[in-house]
Amino acid sequence: MKRKASIVIESDEQGYYARCPELKGCQSQGDTLDEAMRNIREAIELYLETLPEDERESRLSQQILTATIEVNA
């Protein structure tokens, strides 16, 4: 069954760091954006394999909101 998961990707001089907010501790990295996306997809799929079906549904149905705000720096 296909499901959708949210991911957050950050970059720095070391590469890209990706995490899935719905799945605590589910994270990965990559040297490129494409590699990080492939790696986090694999990490999410492996993480979900460890969960009972009903828990998969509840975790992936959480509402994740993102926004960009201005700050004084």
HTML snippet that shows the backbone in 3Dmol.js (N, CA, C, O; Angstrom):
<script src="https://3Dmol.org/build/3Dmol-min.js"></script>
<div id="view" style="width:600px;height:400px;position:relative"></div>
<script>
const pdb = `
ATOM      1  N   MET A   1       0.847  -1.179   0.000  1.00  0.00           N
ATOM      2  CA  MET A   1       0.000   0.000   0.000  1.00  0.00           C
ATOM      3  C   MET A   1       0.891   1.242   0.000  1.00  0.00           C
ATOM      4  O   MET A   1       1.874   1.308   0.739  1.00  0.00           O
ATOM      5  N   LYS A   2       0.548   2.205  -0.817  1.00  0.00           N
ATOM      6  CA  LYS A   2       1.295   3.464  -0.886  1.00  0.00           C
ATOM      7  C   LYS A   2       0.749   4.411   0.171  1.00  0.00           C
ATOM      8  O   LYS A   2      -0.463   4.530   0.351  1.00  0.00           O
ATOM      9  N   ARG A   3       1.657   5.082   0.865  1.00  0.00           N
ATOM     10  CA  ARG A   3       1.312   6.096   1.853  1.00  0.00           C
ATOM     11  C   ARG A   3       2.210   7.298   1.605  1.00  0.00           C
ATOM     12  O   ARG A   3       3.213   7.201   0.898  1.00  0.00           O
ATOM     13  N   LYS A   4       1.842   8.429   2.192  1.00  0.00           N
ATOM     14  CA  LYS A   4       2.682   9.617   2.096  1.00  0.00           C
ATOM     15  C   LYS A   4       3.251   9.924   3.478  1.00  0.00           C
ATOM     16  O   LYS A   4       2.575   9.771   4.495  1.00  0.00           O
ATOM     17  N   ALA A   5       4.493  10.354   3.489  1.00  0.00           N
ATOM     18  CA  ALA A   5       5.168  10.740   4.718  1.00  0.00           C
ATOM     19  C   ALA A   5       5.810  12.099   4.494  1.00  0.00           C
ATOM     20  O   ALA A   5       6.274  12.402   3.394  1.00  0.00           O
ATOM     21  N   SER A   6       5.834  12.906   5.531  1.00  0.00           N
ATOM     22  CA  SER A   6       6.514  14.205   5.463  1.00  0.00           C
ATOM     23  C   SER A   6       7.991  14.003   5.731  1.00  0.00           C
ATOM     24  O   SER A   6       8.376  13.166   6.548  1.00  0.00           O
ATOM     25  N   ILE A   7       8.810  14.768   5.043  1.00  0.00           N
ATOM     26  CA  ILE A   7      10.238  14.759   5.347  1.00  0.00           C
ATOM     27  C   ILE A   7      10.734  16.196   5.436  1.00  0.00           C
ATOM     28  O   ILE A   7      10.210  17.096   4.780  1.00  0.00           O
ATOM     29  N   VAL A   8      11.740  16.384   6.251  1.00  0.00           N
ATOM     30  CA  VAL A   8      12.420  17.670   6.392  1.00  0.00           C
ATOM     31  C   VAL A   8      13.869  17.421   5.996  1.00  0.00           C
ATOM     32  O   VAL A   8      14.510  16.494   6.490  1.00  0.00           O
ATOM     33  N   ILE A   9      14.371  18.254   5.105  1.00  0.00           N
ATOM     34  CA  ILE A   9      15.753  18.099   4.650  1.00  0.00           C
ATOM     35  C   ILE A   9      16.503  19.395   4.912  1.00  0.00           C
ATOM     36  O   ILE A   9      16.049  20.478   4.542  1.00  0.00           O
ATOM     37  N   GLU A  10      17.642  19.269   5.546  1.00  0.00           N
ATOM     38  CA  GLU A  10      18.515  20.411   5.805  1.00  0.00           C
ATOM     39  C   GLU A  10      19.860  20.130   5.148  1.00  0.00           C
ATOM     40  O   GLU A  10      20.263  18.978   4.990  1.00  0.00           O
ATOM     41  N   SER A  11      20.544  21.200   4.771  1.00  0.00           N
ATOM     42  CA  SER A  11      21.864  21.010   4.160  1.00  0.00           C
ATOM     43  C   SER A  11      22.891  21.860   4.889  1.00  0.00           C
ATOM     44  O   SER A  11      22.581  22.894   5.481  1.00  0.00           O
ATOM     45  N   ASP A  12      24.108  21.387   4.819  1.00  0.00           N
ATOM     46  CA  ASP A  12      25.253  22.149   5.310  1.00  0.00           C
ATOM     47  C   ASP A  12      26.459  21.746   4.475  1.00  0.00           C
ATOM     48  O   ASP A  12      26.306  21.073   3.455  1.00  0.00           O
ATOM     49  N   GLU A  13      27.634  22.140   4.884  1.00  0.00           N
ATOM     50  CA  GLU A  13      28.829  21.843   4.086  1.00  0.00           C
ATOM     51  C   GLU A  13      29.159  20.351   4.060  1.00  0.00           C
ATOM     52  O   GLU A  13      29.966  19.922   3.236  1.00  0.00           O
ATOM     53  N   GLN A  14      28.554  19.552   4.941  1.00  0.00           N
ATOM     54  CA  GLN A  14      28.785  18.105   4.983  1.00  0.00           C
ATOM     55  C   GLN A  14      27.865  17.330   4.038  1.00  0.00           C
ATOM     56  O   GLN A  14      28.163  16.187   3.693  1.00  0.00           O
ATOM     57  N   GLY A  15      26.743  17.941   3.611  1.00  0.00           N
ATOM     58  CA  GLY A  15      25.792  17.250   2.751  1.00  0.00           C
ATOM     59  C   GLY A  15      24.364  17.556   3.173  1.00  0.00           C
ATOM     60  O   GLY A  15      24.051  18.682   3.560  1.00  0.00           O
ATOM     61  N   TYR A  16      23.501  16.551   3.096  1.00  0.00           N
ATOM     62  CA  TYR A  16      22.073  16.732   3.373  1.00  0.00           C
ATOM     63  C   TYR A  16      21.642  15.783   4.483  1.00  0.00           C
ATOM     64  O   TYR A  16      22.046  14.621   4.516  1.00  0.00           O
ATOM     65  N   TYR A  17      20.822  16.293   5.382  1.00  0.00           N
ATOM     66  CA  TYR A  17      20.304  15.534   6.506  1.00  0.00           C
ATOM     67  C   TYR A  17      18.782  15.505   6.372  1.00  0.00           C
ATOM     68  O   TYR A  17      18.159  16.558   6.239  1.00  0.00           O
ATOM     69  N   ALA A  18      18.182  14.330   6.403  1.00  0.00           N
ATOM     70  CA  ALA A  18      16.735  14.191   6.225  1.00  0.00           C
ATOM     71  C   ALA A  18      16.131  13.474   7.422  1.00  0.00           C
ATOM     72  O   ALA A  18      16.745  12.578   8.001  1.00  0.00           O
ATOM     73  N   ARG A  19      14.901  13.886   7.791  1.00  0.00           N
ATOM     74  CA  ARG A  19      14.185  13.211   8.868  1.00  0.00           C
ATOM     75  C   ARG A  19      12.700  13.210   8.561  1.00  0.00           C
ATOM     76  O   ARG A  19      12.205  14.017   7.774  1.00  0.00           O
ATOM     77  N   CYS A  20      12.010  12.295   9.195  1.00  0.00           N
ATOM     78  CA  CYS A  20      10.564  12.157   9.038  1.00  0.00           C
ATOM     79  C   CYS A  20       9.923  12.499  10.378  1.00  0.00           C
ATOM     80  O   CYS A  20      10.026  11.706  11.313  1.00  0.00           O
ATOM     81  N   PRO A  21       9.262  13.655  10.505  1.00  0.00           N
ATOM     82  CA  PRO A  21       8.703  14.071  11.793  1.00  0.00           C
ATOM     83  C   PRO A  21       7.660  13.107  12.365  1.00  0.00           C
ATOM     84  O   PRO A  21       7.527  13.010  13.585  1.00  0.00           O
ATOM     85  N   GLU A  22       6.922  12.396  11.515  1.00  0.00           N
ATOM     86  CA  GLU A  22       5.905  11.466  12.006  1.00  0.00           C
ATOM     87  C   GLU A  22       6.505  10.236  12.677  1.00  0.00           C
ATOM     88  O   GLU A  22       5.849   9.585  13.489  1.00  0.00           O
ATOM     89  N   LEU A  23       7.742   9.922  12.341  1.00  0.00           N
ATOM     90  CA  LEU A  23       8.385   8.707  12.831  1.00  0.00           C
ATOM     91  C   LEU A  23       9.616   9.083  13.649  1.00  0.00           C
ATOM     92  O   LEU A  23      10.716   9.210  13.111  1.00  0.00           O
ATOM     93  N   LYS A  24       9.422   9.256  14.932  1.00  0.00           N
ATOM     94  CA  LYS A  24      10.508   9.710  15.811  1.00  0.00           C
ATOM     95  C   LYS A  24      11.756   8.849  15.640  1.00  0.00           C
ATOM     96  O   LYS A  24      11.700   7.622  15.717  1.00  0.00           O
ATOM     97  N   GLY A  25      12.872   9.515  15.409  1.00  0.00           N
ATOM     98  CA  GLY A  25      14.150   8.834  15.260  1.00  0.00           C
ATOM     99  C   GLY A  25      14.438   8.337  13.854  1.00  0.00           C
ATOM    100  O   GLY A  25      15.511   7.790  13.600  1.00  0.00           O
ATOM    101  N   CYS A  26      13.501   8.517  12.944  1.00  0.00           N
ATOM    102  CA  CYS A  26      13.707   8.065  11.563  1.00  0.00           C
ATOM    103  C   CYS A  26      14.421   9.177  10.799  1.00  0.00           C
ATOM    104  O   CYS A  26      13.841  10.223  10.508  1.00  0.00           O
ATOM    105  N   GLN A  27      15.681   8.930  10.483  1.00  0.00           N
ATOM    106  CA  GLN A  27      16.499   9.946   9.837  1.00  0.00           C
ATOM    107  C   GLN A  27      17.539   9.291   8.949  1.00  0.00           C
ATOM    108  O   GLN A  27      17.819   8.098   9.067  1.00  0.00           O
ATOM    109  N   SER A  28      18.100  10.081   8.067  1.00  0.00           N
ATOM    110  CA  SER A  28      19.145   9.594   7.178  1.00  0.00           C
ATOM    111  C   SER A  28      19.928  10.794   6.659  1.00  0.00           C
ATOM    112  O   SER A  28      19.693  11.928   7.074  1.00  0.00           O
ATOM    113  N   GLN A  29      20.851  10.535   5.756  1.00  0.00           N
ATOM    114  CA  GLN A  29      21.663  11.609   5.194  1.00  0.00           C
ATOM    115  C   GLN A  29      22.140  11.200   3.829  1.00  0.00           C
ATOM    116  O   GLN A  29      21.954  10.058   3.408  1.00  0.00           O
ATOM    117  N   GLY A  30      22.757  12.138   3.133  1.00  0.00           N
ATOM    118  CA  GLY A  30      23.336  11.852   1.831  1.00  0.00           C
ATOM    119  C   GLY A  30      24.247  12.977   1.398  1.00  0.00           C
ATOM    120  O   GLY A  30      24.137  14.103   1.884  1.00  0.00           O
ATOM    121  N   ASP A  31      25.138  12.672   0.490  1.00  0.00           N
ATOM    122  CA  ASP A  31      26.048  13.689  -0.034  1.00  0.00           C
ATOM    123  C   ASP A  31      25.328  14.653  -0.971  1.00  0.00           C
ATOM    124  O   ASP A  31      25.714  15.815  -1.095  1.00  0.00           O
ATOM    125  N   THR A  32      24.264  14.155  -1.638  1.00  0.00           N
ATOM    126  CA  THR A  32      23.473  14.987  -2.537  1.00  0.00           C
ATOM    127  C   THR A  32      22.013  14.952  -2.083  1.00  0.00           C
ATOM    128  O   THR A  32      21.620  14.096  -1.290  1.00  0.00           O
ATOM    129  N   LEU A  33      21.219  15.887  -2.593  1.00  0.00           N
ATOM    130  CA  LEU A  33      19.801  15.902  -2.267  1.00  0.00           C
ATOM    131  C   LEU A  33      19.124  14.608  -2.728  1.00  0.00           C
ATOM    132  O   LEU A  33      18.333  14.027  -1.986  1.00  0.00           O
ATOM    133  N   ASP A  34      19.426  14.162  -3.927  1.00  0.00           N
ATOM    134  CA  ASP A  34      18.836  12.914  -4.432  1.00  0.00           C
ATOM    135  C   ASP A  34      19.199  11.721  -3.554  1.00  0.00           C
ATOM    136  O   ASP A  34      18.349  10.881  -3.261  1.00  0.00           O
ATOM    137  N   GLU A  35      20.438  11.650  -3.142  1.00  0.00           N
ATOM    138  CA  GLU A  35      20.876  10.546  -2.293  1.00  0.00           C
ATOM    139  C   GLU A  35      20.160  10.594  -0.941  1.00  0.00           C
ATOM    140  O   GLU A  35      19.726   9.561  -0.432  1.00  0.00           O
ATOM    141  N   ALA A  36      20.035  11.786  -0.361  1.00  0.00           N
ATOM    142  CA  ALA A  36      19.337  11.923   0.919  1.00  0.00           C
ATOM    143  C   ALA A  36      17.874  11.505   0.789  1.00  0.00           C
ATOM    144  O   ALA A  36      17.331  10.870   1.693  1.00  0.00           O
ATOM    145  N   MET A  37      17.234  11.851  -0.322  1.00  0.00           N
ATOM    146  CA  MET A  37      15.834  11.483  -0.532  1.00  0.00           C
ATOM    147  C   MET A  37      15.691   9.969  -0.702  1.00  0.00           C
ATOM    148  O   MET A  37      14.766   9.371  -0.153  1.00  0.00           O
ATOM    149  N   ARG A  38      16.590   9.353  -1.449  1.00  0.00           N
ATOM    150  CA  ARG A  38      16.552   7.887  -1.589  1.00  0.00           C
ATOM    151  C   ARG A  38      16.763   7.215  -0.235  1.00  0.00           C
ATOM    152  O   ARG A  38      16.071   6.258   0.114  1.00  0.00           O
ATOM    153  N   ASN A  39      17.731   7.732   0.522  1.00  0.00           N
ATOM    154  CA  ASN A  39      18.059   7.126   1.813  1.00  0.00           C
ATOM    155  C   ASN A  39      16.927   7.279   2.827  1.00  0.00           C
ATOM    156  O   ASN A  39      16.646   6.340   3.572  1.00  0.00           O
ATOM    157  N   ILE A  40      16.270   8.442   2.874  1.00  0.00           N
ATOM    158  CA  ILE A  40      15.185   8.623   3.846  1.00  0.00           C
ATOM    159  C   ILE A  40      13.983   7.771   3.438  1.00  0.00           C
ATOM    160  O   ILE A  40      13.282   7.256   4.308  1.00  0.00           O
ATOM    161  N   ARG A  41      13.730   7.611   2.148  1.00  0.00           N
ATOM    162  CA  ARG A  41      12.638   6.731   1.710  1.00  0.00           C
ATOM    163  C   ARG A  41      12.888   5.303   2.213  1.00  0.00           C
ATOM    164  O   ARG A  41      11.985   4.651   2.737  1.00  0.00           O
ATOM    165  N   GLU A  42      14.120   4.834   2.045  1.00  0.00           N
ATOM    166  CA  GLU A  42      14.460   3.488   2.510  1.00  0.00           C
ATOM    167  C   GLU A  42      14.325   3.395   4.031  1.00  0.00           C
ATOM    168  O   GLU A  42      13.794   2.412   4.547  1.00  0.00           O
ATOM    169  N   ALA A  43      14.801   4.413   4.747  1.00  0.00           N
ATOM    170  CA  ALA A  43      14.702   4.413   6.211  1.00  0.00           C
ATOM    171  C   ALA A  43      13.248   4.383   6.661  1.00  0.00           C
ATOM    172  O   ALA A  43      12.906   3.668   7.604  1.00  0.00           O
ATOM    173  N   ILE A  44      12.387   5.152   5.997  1.00  0.00           N
ATOM    174  CA  ILE A  44      10.960   5.176   6.343  1.00  0.00           C
ATOM    175  C   ILE A  44      10.336   3.806   6.094  1.00  0.00           C
ATOM    176  O   ILE A  44       9.598   3.303   6.941  1.00  0.00           O
ATOM    177  N   GLU A  45      10.621   3.201   4.953  1.00  0.00           N
ATOM    178  CA  GLU A  45      10.051   1.893   4.634  1.00  0.00           C
ATOM    179  C   GLU A  45      10.499   0.836   5.642  1.00  0.00           C
ATOM    180  O   GLU A  45       9.693   0.009   6.068  1.00  0.00           O
ATOM    181  N   LEU A  46      11.769   0.855   6.024  1.00  0.00           N
ATOM    182  CA  LEU A  46      12.261  -0.098   7.015  1.00  0.00           C
ATOM    183  C   LEU A  46      11.628   0.160   8.386  1.00  0.00           C
ATOM    184  O   LEU A  46      11.262  -0.783   9.087  1.00  0.00           O
ATOM    185  N   TYR A  47      11.500   1.421   8.765  1.00  0.00           N
ATOM    186  CA  TYR A  47      10.878   1.781  10.043  1.00  0.00           C
ATOM    187  C   TYR A  47       9.441   1.271  10.085  1.00  0.00           C
ATOM    188  O   TYR A  47       9.015   0.683  11.079  1.00  0.00           O
ATOM    189  N   LEU A  48       8.691   1.499   8.997  1.00  0.00           N
ATOM    190  CA  LEU A  48       7.287   1.092   8.955  1.00  0.00           C
ATOM    191  C   LEU A  48       7.125  -0.423   9.048  1.00  0.00           C
ATOM    192  O   LEU A  48       6.129  -0.905   9.586  1.00  0.00           O
ATOM    193  N   GLU A  49       8.083  -1.169   8.533  1.00  0.00           N
ATOM    194  CA  GLU A  49       8.023  -2.629   8.624  1.00  0.00           C
ATOM    195  C   GLU A  49       8.009  -3.114  10.067  1.00  0.00           C
ATOM    196  O   GLU A  49       7.526  -4.209  10.353  1.00  0.00           O
ATOM    197  N   THR A  50       8.540  -2.301  10.978  1.00  0.00           N
ATOM    198  CA  THR A  50       8.612  -2.714  12.384  1.00  0.00           C
ATOM    199  C   THR A  50       7.321  -2.406  13.151  1.00  0.00           C
ATOM    200  O   THR A  50       7.170  -2.841  14.293  1.00  0.00           O
ATOM    201  N   LEU A  51       6.393  -1.665  12.543  1.00  0.00           N
ATOM    202  CA  LEU A  51       5.174  -1.241  13.230  1.00  0.00           C
ATOM    203  C   LEU A  51       3.972  -2.095  12.838  1.00  0.00           C
ATOM    204  O   LEU A  51       3.886  -2.560  11.702  1.00  0.00           O
ATOM    205  N   PRO A  52       3.039  -2.305  13.776  1.00  0.00           N
ATOM    206  CA  PRO A  52       1.776  -2.954  13.414  1.00  0.00           C
ATOM    207  C   PRO A  52       0.999  -2.048  12.444  1.00  0.00           C
ATOM    208  O   PRO A  52       1.177  -0.831  12.454  1.00  0.00           O
ATOM    209  N   GLU A  53       0.143  -2.643  11.612  1.00  0.00           N
ATOM    210  CA  GLU A  53      -0.590  -1.906  10.581  1.00  0.00           C
ATOM    211  C   GLU A  53      -1.347  -0.706  11.129  1.00  0.00           C
ATOM    212  O   GLU A  53      -1.288   0.375  10.541  1.00  0.00           O
ATOM    213  N   ASP A  54      -2.060  -0.871  12.248  1.00  0.00           N
ATOM    214  CA  ASP A  54      -2.851   0.246  12.791  1.00  0.00           C
ATOM    215  C   ASP A  54      -1.967   1.394  13.257  1.00  0.00           C
ATOM    216  O   ASP A  54      -2.355   2.558  13.162  1.00  0.00           O
ATOM    217  N   GLU A  55      -0.791   1.072  13.757  1.00  0.00           N
ATOM    218  CA  GLU A  55       0.119   2.139  14.189  1.00  0.00           C
ATOM    219  C   GLU A  55       0.721   2.871  12.985  1.00  0.00           C
ATOM    220  O   GLU A  55       0.978   4.072  13.057  1.00  0.00           O
ATOM    221  N   ARG A  56       0.942   2.166  11.902  1.00  0.00           N
ATOM    222  CA  ARG A  56       1.424   2.816  10.671  1.00  0.00           C
ATOM    223  C   ARG A  56       0.430   3.884  10.238  1.00  0.00           C
ATOM    224  O   ARG A  56       0.804   5.018   9.938  1.00  0.00           O
ATOM    225  N   GLU A  57      -0.851   3.500  10.211  1.00  0.00           N
ATOM    226  CA  GLU A  57      -1.903   4.438   9.800  1.00  0.00           C
ATOM    227  C   GLU A  57      -1.935   5.667  10.700  1.00  0.00           C
ATOM    228  O   GLU A  57      -1.979   6.795  10.208  1.00  0.00           O
ATOM    229  N   SER A  58      -1.914   5.459  12.009  1.00  0.00           N
ATOM    230  CA  SER A  58      -2.028   6.599  12.927  1.00  0.00           C
ATOM    231  C   SER A  58      -0.820   7.517  12.840  1.00  0.00           C
ATOM    232  O   SER A  58      -0.968   8.737  12.909  1.00  0.00           O
ATOM    233  N   ARG A  59       0.363   6.959  12.691  1.00  0.00           N
ATOM    234  CA  ARG A  59       1.566   7.806  12.601  1.00  0.00           C
ATOM    235  C   ARG A  59       1.593   8.620  11.317  1.00  0.00           C
ATOM    236  O   ARG A  59       1.956   9.796  11.332  1.00  0.00           O
ATOM    237  N   LEU A  60       1.212   7.999  10.206  1.00  0.00           N
ATOM    238  CA  LEU A  60       1.292   8.696   8.925  1.00  0.00           C
ATOM    239  C   LEU A  60       0.094   9.585   8.648  1.00  0.00           C
ATOM    240  O   LEU A  60       0.069  10.287   7.637  1.00  0.00           O
ATOM    241  N   SER A  61      -0.901   9.571   9.527  1.00  0.00           N
ATOM    242  CA  SER A  61      -2.051  10.456   9.329  1.00  0.00           C
ATOM    243  C   SER A  61      -1.950  11.715  10.202  1.00  0.00           C
ATOM    244  O   SER A  61      -2.885  12.514  10.237  1.00  0.00           O
ATOM    245  N   GLN A  62      -0.830  11.897  10.901  1.00  0.00           N
ATOM    246  CA  GLN A  62      -0.631  13.105  11.696  1.00  0.00           C
ATOM    247  C   GLN A  62      -0.535  14.315  10.778  1.00  0.00           C
ATOM    248  O   GLN A  62      -0.018  14.231   9.664  1.00  0.00           O
ATOM    249  N   GLN A  63      -1.045  15.439  11.265  1.00  0.00           N
ATOM    250  CA  GLN A  63      -0.952  16.666  10.483  1.00  0.00           C
ATOM    251  C   GLN A  63       0.380  17.338  10.786  1.00  0.00           C
ATOM    252  O   GLN A  63       0.678  17.648  11.940  1.00  0.00           O
ATOM    253  N   ILE A  64       1.167  17.558   9.763  1.00  0.00           N
ATOM    254  CA  ILE A  64       2.458  18.227   9.882  1.00  0.00           C
ATOM    255  C   ILE A  64       2.341  19.568   9.158  1.00  0.00           C
ATOM    256  O   ILE A  64       2.046  19.610   7.964  1.00  0.00           O
ATOM    257  N   LEU A  65       2.572  20.650   9.880  1.00  0.00           N
ATOM    258  CA  LEU A  65       2.484  21.988   9.307  1.00  0.00           C
ATOM    259  C   LEU A  65       3.883  22.569   9.175  1.00  0.00           C
ATOM    260  O   LEU A  65       4.722  22.399  10.060  1.00  0.00           O
ATOM    261  N   THR A  66       4.126  23.251   8.073  1.00  0.00           N
ATOM    262  CA  THR A  66       5.390  23.954   7.898  1.00  0.00           C
ATOM    263  C   THR A  66       5.088  25.400   7.527  1.00  0.00           C
ATOM    264  O   THR A  66       4.058  25.698   6.923  1.00  0.00           O
ATOM    265  N   ALA A  67       5.987  26.279   7.891  1.00  0.00           N
ATOM    266  CA  ALA A  67       5.814  27.699   7.594  1.00  0.00           C
ATOM    267  C   ALA A  67       7.183  28.366   7.548  1.00  0.00           C
ATOM    268  O   ALA A  67       8.152  27.876   8.127  1.00  0.00           O
ATOM    269  N   THR A  68       7.238  29.461   6.866  1.00  0.00           N
ATOM    270  CA  THR A  68       8.440  30.285   6.844  1.00  0.00           C
ATOM    271  C   THR A  68       8.068  31.626   7.477  1.00  0.00           C
ATOM    272  O   THR A  68       7.073  32.246   7.102  1.00  0.00           O
ATOM    273  N   ILE A  69       8.862  32.052   8.419  1.00  0.00           N
ATOM    274  CA  ILE A  69       8.596  33.319   9.091  1.00  0.00           C
ATOM    275  C   ILE A  69       9.829  34.214   9.000  1.00  0.00           C
ATOM    276  O   ILE A  69      10.950  33.733   8.836  1.00  0.00           O
ATOM    277  N   GLU A  70       9.605  35.511   9.110  1.00  0.00           N
ATOM    278  CA  GLU A  70      10.707  36.465   9.167  1.00  0.00           C
ATOM    279  C   GLU A  70      11.138  36.626  10.617  1.00  0.00           C
ATOM    280  O   GLU A  70      10.300  36.683  11.517  1.00  0.00           O
ATOM    281  N   VAL A  71      12.428  36.698  10.840  1.00  0.00           N
ATOM    282  CA  VAL A  71      12.972  36.933  12.173  1.00  0.00           C
ATOM    283  C   VAL A  71      14.032  38.015  12.101  1.00  0.00           C
ATOM    284  O   VAL A  71      14.672  38.201  11.066  1.00  0.00           O
ATOM    285  N   ASN A  72      14.210  38.709  13.175  1.00  0.00           N
ATOM    286  CA  ASN A  72      15.274  39.708  13.260  1.00  0.00           C
ATOM    287  C   ASN A  72      16.562  38.996  13.604  1.00  0.00           C
ATOM    288  O   ASN A  72      16.630  38.269  14.594  1.00  0.00           O
ATOM    289  N   ALA A  73      17.558  39.196  12.812  1.00  0.00           N
ATOM    290  CA  ALA A  73      18.831  38.539  13.066  1.00  0.00           C
ATOM    291  C   ALA A  73      19.971  39.529  12.940  1.00  0.00           C
ATOM    292  O   ALA A  73      21.132  39.161  13.120  1.00  0.00           O
TER     293      ALA A  73
END
`;
const viewer = $3Dmol.createViewer("view");
viewer.addModel(pdb, "pdb");
viewer.setStyle({}, {cartoon: {color: "spectrum"}});
viewer.zoomTo();
viewer.render();
</script>
